[in-house]
Amino acid sequence: MRIRAGWGTTAVLVGGLLVTGCGDGSGGGGAPAAGRSVTGRYPVTVTDCRGARTTFSRPPERIVTSNASALDLLLRLGAGDRVAGTGFPPGPGTLPGALGERGRRVPVLSRSVIPKEKLLASGADLYIDSFAAMRMSGMGDAPTEEEFRAAGIKHIYLKSTACAATREGPVTDLSAVEADITALGAITGTRAKARRLVDGMEDRVRAVRTAIADVPHEKRPSYFFFDYDAGTRQPTALCNRQVGHAVITLAGARNIFADCDTTYEQVGWEDVLSRDPDWIQLGVRDRGGRAATEKGFDEARRWLETNPATKGLKAVRKGRFLRIRSERTTLAGVENAETVERIARTLYPSEVG
């Protein structure tokens, strides 16, 4: 919804995110770099998932992203030329077409978490963080907010991923993803593109929800996201704080680990067997090409069909598998809405066109 916030200022409230901008659309708080088209209004203030407010008087020129999720959003907004580096780069084929080409040109500062010293010395003026403030053990030290300020780096956390594990309840929609797109559009002066991306996501999800509205919750099929690439000795449950749970729910399925109050959790195969899913998504990451990725799907299916602990599962016996890459489900982004549509078409072929 939109509310008036005073003379010459518009406040946009989307999914709990407040974005405010002043000016006439000419970028009044600071001129953009030569040859760059910026349609934003400055200054712009955004509130991230910690509740911290950050103000931008001009569009950032050197952005560093923590992983492929933040990078993907910037590329789709047309702000890829401002990305000076990334951690956890997207694998070959993860980003489609021209986006993948542009993504491959982004300097890789680390294959995992960017080391603290390297990040602070990167020359960035904005770091977009997809991780929680408390880094997982062994993933390296994070700079303090004082260190970010001393280096001249503004630091924001994405709502859709960074604080997911500590949110108060399950994630059941894509509003946090849409809020991130809206915020990044405001920050980078690409509001119109952000609005189109969000509108497209909402249209897809709305169409699915309308088509399956009459299906009672208890009649919706149970669904297991089989994270094959996370290992098979002990399955990894996709839990209700992960964006993939929202994707599954919006598509009209019941995540068999909807009662797990975090993002991911190691479980036992006996837990999967006792919940006996109607459908299984073969969670395989992009292998760098269609043929290699399809081979990965084949391997995941074969493992389920030949393993004594899983071959008797209802979904396995009936051949109810979905071959959808992990990234499209678990990385917060525009493709989440497309995956909602794709899952729903498989589960409800008569209702979802």
DAQUI-V726720 format. One record per residue. N is the residue number from 1. RES is the residue in one letter. PSI is psi in degrees with one decimal (999 if undefined). Layout:
n->{N | N}
res->{RES | RES}
psi->{PSI | PSI}
This chain:
n->{1 | 2 | 3 | 4 | 5 | 6 | 7 | 8 | 9 | 10 | 11 | 12 | 13 | 14 | 15 | 16 | 17 | 18 | 19 | 20 | 21 | 22 | 23 | 24 | 25 | 26 | 27 | 28 | 29 | 30 | 31 | 32 | 33 | 34 | 35 | 36 | 37 | 38 | 39 | 40 | 41 | 42 | 43 | 44 | 45 | 46 | 47 | 48 | 49 | 50 | 51 | 52 | 53 | 54 | 55 | 56 | 57 | 58 | 59 | 60 | 61 | 62 | 63 | 64 | 65 | 66 | 67 | 68 | 69 | 70 | 71 | 72 | 73 | 74 | 75 | 76 | 77 | 78 | 79 | 80 | 81 | 82 | 83 | 84 | 85 | 86 | 87 | 88 | 89 | 90 | 91 | 92 | 93 | 94 | 95 | 96 | 97 | 98 | 99 | 100 | 101 | 102 | 103 | 104 | 105 | 106 | 107 | 108 | 109 | 110 | 111 | 112 | 113 | 114 | 115 | 116 | 117 | 118 | 119 | 120 | 121 | 122 | 123 | 124 | 125 | 126 | 127 | 128 | 129 | 130 | 131 | 132 | 133 | 134 | 135 | 136 | 137 | 138 | 139 | 140 | 141 | 142 | 143 | 144 | 145 | 146 | 147 | 148 | 149 | 150 | 151 | 152 | 153 | 154 | 155 | 156 | 157 | 158 | 159 | 160 | 161 | 162 | 163 | 164 | 165 | 166 | 167 | 168 | 169 | 170 | 171 | 172 | 173 | 174 | 175 | 176 | 177 | 178 | 179 | 180 | 181 | 182 | 183 | 184 | 185 | 186 | 187 | 188 | 189 | 190 | 191 | 192 | 193 | 194 | 195 | 196 | 197 | 198 | 199 | 200 | 201 | 202 | 203 | 204 | 205 | 206 | 207 | 208 | 209 | 210 | 211 | 212 | 213 | 214 | 215 | 216 | 217 | 218 | 219 | 220 | 221 | 222 | 223 | 224 | 225 | 226 | 227 | 228 | 229 | 230 | 231 | 232 | 233 | 234 | 235 | 236 | 237 | 238 | 239 | 240 | 241 | 242 | 243 | 244 | 245 | 246 | 247 | 248 | 249 | 250 | 251 | 252 | 253 | 254 | 255 | 256 | 257 | 258 | 259 | 260 | 261 | 262 | 263 | 264 | 265 | 266 | 267 | 268 | 269 | 270 | 271 | 272 | 273 | 274 | 275 | 276 | 277 | 278 | 279 | 280 | 281 | 282 | 283 | 284 | 285 | 286 | 287 | 288 | 289 | 290 | 291 | 292 | 293 | 294 | 295 | 296 | 297 | 298 | 299 | 300 | 301 | 302 | 303 | 304 | 305 | 306 | 307 | 308 | 309 | 310 | 311 | 312 | 313 | 314 | 315 | 316 | 317 | 318 | 319 | 320 | 321 | 322 | 323 | 324 | 325 | 326 | 327 | 328 | 329 | 330 | 331 | 332 | 333 | 334 | 335 | 336 | 337 | 338 | 339 | 340 | 341 | 342 | 343 | 344 | 345 | 346 | 347 | 348 | 349 | 350 | 351 | 352 | 353}
res->{M | R | I | R | A | G | W | G | T | T | A | V | L | V | G | G | L | L | V | T | G | C | G | D | G | S | G | G | G | G | A | P | A | A | G | R | S | V | T | G | R | Y | P | V | T | V | T | D | C | R | G | A | R | T | T | F | S | R | P | P | E | R | I | V | T | S | N | A | S | A | L | D | L | L | L | R | L | G | A | G | D | R | V | A | G | T | G | F | P | P | G | P | G | T | L | P | G | A | L | G | E | R | G | R | R | V | P | V | L | S | R | S | V | I | P | K | E | K | L | L | A | S | G | A | D | L | Y | I | D | S | F | A | A | M | R | M | S | G | M | G | D | A | P | T | E | E | E | F | R | A | A | G | I | K | H | I | Y | L | K | S | T | A | C | A | A | T | R | E | G | P | V | T | D | L | S | A | V | E | A | D | I | T | A | L | G | A | I | T | G | T | R | A | K | A | R | R | L | V | D | G | M | E | D | R | V | R | A | V | R | T | A | I | A | D | V | P | H | E | K | R | P | S | Y | F | F | F | D | Y | D | A | G | T | R | Q | P | T | A | L | C | N | R | Q | V | G | H | A | V | I | T | L | A | G | A | R | N | I | F | A | D | C | D | T | T | Y | E | Q | V | G | W | E | D | V | L | S | R | D | P | D | W | I | Q | L | G | V | R | D | R | G | G | R | A | A | T | E | K | G | F | D | E | A | R | R | W | L | E | T | N | P | A | T | K | G | L | K | A | V | R | K | G | R | F | L | R | I | R | S | E | R | T | T | L | A | G | V | E | N | A | E | T | V | E | R | I | A | R | T | L | Y | P | S | E | V | G}
psi->{162.3 | 139.8 | 150.8 | 136.7 | 25.9 | 167.8 | 125.2 | 8.4 | 136.5 | 131.5 | 133.4 | 122.0 | 113.9 | 117.3 | 33.7 | 1.6 | 128.0 | 122.3 | 121.7 | 143.4 | 143.8 | 153.5 | -173.7 | 12.4 | 0.6 | 4.8 | 35.7 | -27.8 | -9.7 | 140.6 | 140.7 | 165.2 | 153.2 | 136.1 | -0.3 | 132.6 | 118.6 | 124.9 | 9.6 | 166.1 | 131.3 | 150.3 | 156.8 | 134.3 | 129.8 | 150.8 | 123.8 | -171.1 | -12.6 | -8.8 | 2.2 | 135.4 | 132.7 | 130.2 | 135.6 | 123.1 | -10.8 | 163.6 | 141.1 | 148.6 | -26.7 | 98.0 | 135.3 | 134.8 | 146.3 | -28.0 | -174.9 | -25.9 | -51.1 | -38.7 | -44.5 | -45.0 | -42.7 | -39.6 | -42.2 | -26.9 | -5.9 | 18.7 | 20.0 | -26.2 | -9.7 | -1.2 | 117.5 | -8.3 | 163.9 | 156.3 | 171.4 | 63.5 | 153.3 | 141.4 | 162.1 | 126.5 | -7.2 | -44.6 | 137.1 | 145.3 | -125.2 | -30.3 | -41.4 | -41.5 | -47.5 | -39.6 | -34.6 | -18.9 | -8.6 | 127.7 | 136.2 | 113.5 | -21.2 | 148.1 | -10.7 | -135.3 | 133.0 | 126.2 | 144.3 | -49.8 | -38.6 | -39.1 | -46.4 | -26.7 | 8.3 | -14.1 | 10.0 | 149.9 | -4.4 | 132.7 | 121.2 | 116.6 | 122.8 | -0.2 | 157.8 | 159.5 | -35.7 | 103.0 | 146.9 | 148.5 | 131.0 | -2.7 | 6.8 | 160.8 | 143.8 | 142.9 | 149.7 | 164.7 | -34.0 | -39.7 | -38.5 | -46.3 | -41.4 | -31.7 | -2.8 | 26.8 | 120.1 | 145.0 | 119.5 | 146.2 | 137.8 | 136.1 | -34.1 | -20.3 | -40.1 | -39.2 | 20.3 | -43.7 | -20.9 | 6.8 | 159.2 | -27.4 | 177.3 | 150.9 | 120.2 | 1.7 | -178.0 | 21.7 | -34.3 | -38.6 | -45.3 | -35.7 | -39.6 | -43.1 | -44.3 | -44.8 | -46.3 | -33.6 | -40.4 | -42.6 | -42.1 | 1.8 | 28.8 | 43.5 | -42.8 | -42.2 | -40.5 | -42.4 | -39.6 | -41.0 | -45.3 | -42.9 | -42.0 | -41.6 | -46.6 | -37.2 | -44.2 | -48.4 | -40.8 | -42.5 | -41.1 | -46.3 | -37.3 | -42.1 | -32.7 | 14.8 | -30.8 | -0.2 | 114.4 | 152.5 | -45.1 | -16.6 | -7.4 | 140.5 | 147.7 | 152.6 | 132.8 | 122.2 | 106.1 | 101.4 | 79.1 | -41.1 | -10.9 | -6.0 | 149.8 | -14.2 | -41.1 | 118.7 | 150.2 | 118.6 | 133.6 | 115.2 | 179.9 | -2.9 | -2.6 | 143.2 | -26.9 | -30.6 | -40.9 | -41.3 | -48.1 | -45.7 | -46.5 | -28.2 | -3.8 | 23.1 | 166.4 | 108.0 | 123.5 | -14.8 | 37.0 | -15.1 | 8.4 | 111.7 | 58.3 | -161.9 | -51.8 | 154.5 | 138.5 | 129.2 | -175.8 | 159.8 | -24.3 | -28.5 | -39.2 | -43.2 | -40.8 | -22.7 | -13.2 | 75.5 | 150.0 | -33.5 | 150.4 | 126.5 | 127.1 | 97.6 | 90.5 | 132.7 | 156.7 | 132.2 | 8.5 | 6.0 | 158.2 | -45.9 | -44.1 | -37.6 | -40.8 | -36.7 | -38.4 | -42.0 | -42.5 | -42.0 | -42.3 | -42.7 | -44.3 | -38.5 | -44.9 | -36.3 | -20.6 | -14.4 | 128.6 | -29.7 | -17.0 | -15.2 | -17.3 | -0.6 | 144.2 | -47.4 | -36.0 | -45.8 | -35.7 | -0.5 | 33.6 | 84.0 | 145.3 | 128.0 | 84.3 | 124.8 | 143.3 | -43.7 | -34.6 | -20.8 | -43.0 | -16.4 | 124.1 | 123.3 | -174.5 | -34.4 | -14.9 | -43.3 | -37.8 | -35.4 | -36.5 | -47.9 | -43.2 | -43.0 | -45.5 | -38.0 | -33.1 | -43.4 | -29.0 | 65.1 | -27.5 | -32.4 | -36.3 | 113.0 | 999}
